């Protein structure tokens, strides 16, 4: 029997992607080929995340915040560099950040992280080659439709959850933050460069969410610092990344 390895969604192709996670080549490919400014921002970010955590004392919640923030930050830079390793990184960070969010009663944040885990992380781990090799696209009518539908459905669901099922102390800010993040995830899966506008907006609101959470004493300041660092990645993604270069090339050839 001949295995169908050409079809990226076939079982042999999926099995190949899973096996790659346990190889040195997977990590070498995932962390190589980044632009210089991306590497520099990565190192700066890791130092800031660790320093912020250490300033507030080491305990289990701080460690989870530091690990979730550092791995999540690395994941966003991997996406910007068009590397499928973001799937594994995002999977791990989503678990840590969800635990911190549960302690802080930011319930919509947990749903957002689990949405990332399913739509981005598992998707890229199982079908990473297919996603990485797909063409980066500029925004079109289909993209606007996807964005609108995702936003309406996500906000309705998150608002009901935070106000009628669980009672979040940040019952507007939490669902709004999650809604924008989920919408960004939809655009990422569809490979639209415009995802970075949603990530920028998501980052700005997340800074307010986790800043307000930290001020209330529900968590430390690590995720607040992490989301500020995400904004720097958004700038790279919009103007200095493979996503930006590919869309620019498409416009020049049009």
N, C-alpha and C positions, 0 to 999 in steps of 0.2 A: 504493500500500500504506500503510495506517494503522499507525503505530508504537504499540505497547502501552506507553505511558508510565505507565499507571495501576498496572500490576503491578510492584511494587518489585523483583521478581526476574527481570524480563524483560531482554533485552539492551539495548533502548533506555534503560531505567532505569539499568542498570549503566553504560552509556556516559555517561549524564548525570552520574552520580556521579564517574566518572573525570575528566571534563572540568572538573568543579567544582574539583578540586584545583589546577588551573592558573588559577584566577580569584581576583581580589582579594576578592570577596564571600565565598568559602569561608573565608578567614582572618578576615575581619571578623566573620562570623557565629560562627566558632569561638572567638574571643577576646572576644566581647562578651556581655553578659548574665550574667556571673558575679556571684555575691554578693560584697559588699565584703570580707568576711572571707577569701574565697577568693583575691581579688586580693592582699590583704595577705600572706597565707601564701605565695603564689607568689613575691612579691618578696623576702621574708625567706629563703625557701628557696634562691633563685638566688644570693643574696649568700653564704650559708653554703657552698653547693657550690663556688662559685668560690674563696672564701677557703680552704677546706680543700685544694683542689687546689694553689693557689699556695704554701701552707705547705710542701708536700712537693716543690717544684721542678717545673719544666715539662719533661716529656719526652713521648714518644708515648703511653705507657700512661696517664699522668696526664691528657692531653688527651682520650683516649677515655673515661676514667672521668668527667671533667667533662661532656663532651658527652652521654654516655649518661645520666648522672645528672640533668642539667638538663632534657634533653628528656623523659626518662622521668617525672620529677617533674611536668612540665607536662602530660604525657599523663594522669596520674592525676587531676589537678585538672580536666582537660577532661571526663573520665568523670563525676566528681562533679557537674559543671555540666551533665551530659547533652548534651555536644557531640560530634558525630561526628568532629571534627578529631582526636580521640584516636587514630583509626586511623593516620593519617599520622605523628603524633608517636611513637606506639608502635612503628611499623615501623622508624623510624630509630634510636630508642633501643635496640631489641632487638639490632640489629646491633652497635652499640658495646659494649653490656654483654656480649654473647656473646664478643667478642674478649677483653675483660678477664677473663671467667670462664674462657676456654680457657687463658689465661696462668696463672691461679691454680689450674687443675685442678679447678674446681668444675663438673664435667661435667653434672650434673643441672640446674644453673642455665642452661646453654646450651639444654637441651631445653625448660625452662620458658619461656625467652625466645622460642624458635622456636614453641612452642605459642601464646604470646601473639600472635606475628606472624601465624600462620595463623587462629586462632579469633577473635581480637579485631581485630587491625590490618587485615589484608586483608578480613576480613568487614565491618568498618565502612567501609573505603574503597570497597568495591564495593556494599554494601547499606546505606550510612549513613543514608539517609532512612528506610528501613524500621525500622531499629533505634531511631533517635532518636525516632520517632513512636509506638513501641510503648509499651504501658502498663507502668509500673513495678509490680511485684507484691510482696506480702508472702509470706513463706515458707509453703508448703503441702506436701502429701504428695508431690507430684511433685518439688518442690524438694529435699526430704530424700532422695528416691530418687536423683536426679541427683547430689547431693553425695556420698552413700555410694558409688555405683558409681564415680564419678570418683576418689575418694580411694583406693579399694582397687586399681583398675587402675594409677593413676599411681604409687603407692608401690611396688607390686610391680615395675613396669618400671624405676623409677629406682633401686631398691635393687640389682636384678640388674646394671644397667649400671655403677653405681659400685663394686660389689664383685666382679663376675665378668668384666666386659668391660674396663672401664677401672678403674684403682685410684685412687680419690680419697683424698687425705689426710684428708678430712672425710666419710667414707663413710656416716655416719648422718645428720649434720646437713644435708648437701647434698641427699640424696634427700627428706628430710622437708620441707625448705624448698620444694623444687620441687613436691612433691605438694600442699601447701597452696595454693601459687600457682596451679597448674593447676585445682584445685577452685574457687578464686575466679573464675578465668576462665570456667569452665562456668556459674557462677551469674550472672556479668555478662552473658554472651551471652543467657541465659534471662531477663534483666532482673529478677532478684530483689534487693531492697534488702539482704537478708541477706549478699550478697557482701562487705559491709564488715566483717562479723565475721571472715570468712576472710582478708580483706586485712590486718586488724589482727593476727591470729595470724601470718600470713605475714611481716608487717613485723617483728614481735618476733623471730621466729626468724632472719630475714634479717640483723637487726642482730647477732645472735650469730655467724652464718655469716661475714659480712664483717669483723666485728671479729676473729674468730679467724684469718681469712685474712690480715688486715693484720698481726696480731701475729706470724704465721709468716713475714712478709716476702714473701708471694706477690703482694701488690698494695698500693696506697695506701689511705688512709682515706676516699676520696671516696664510695664506695658505702655504706660504713658510715654516713656522715652522711646520705646520700640516703635510706636506709631508715628512719632516725629521722624524717626529714621526712615520709615516707609515712604514718607513724603519725598525724601531725597532720592529714593529709588524711582518714584513716579516721574520725577524730573528727568532722570536718566532714561527711563522707558519712553517718555514722550519725545525726547529730542536727540538722544545720543546712543540709542540701542539698535540691535538688528531689526527690531520692529519699526523704528523710525526710518532707518535706512531703506528698508524694503518698500514701505509705503511711498517714500520719496521717489524711489526708482520707478515705481508703478506710475506715479503721476508724470514723471519725465517721459516715459515711454508711451503715455496715452495720446 
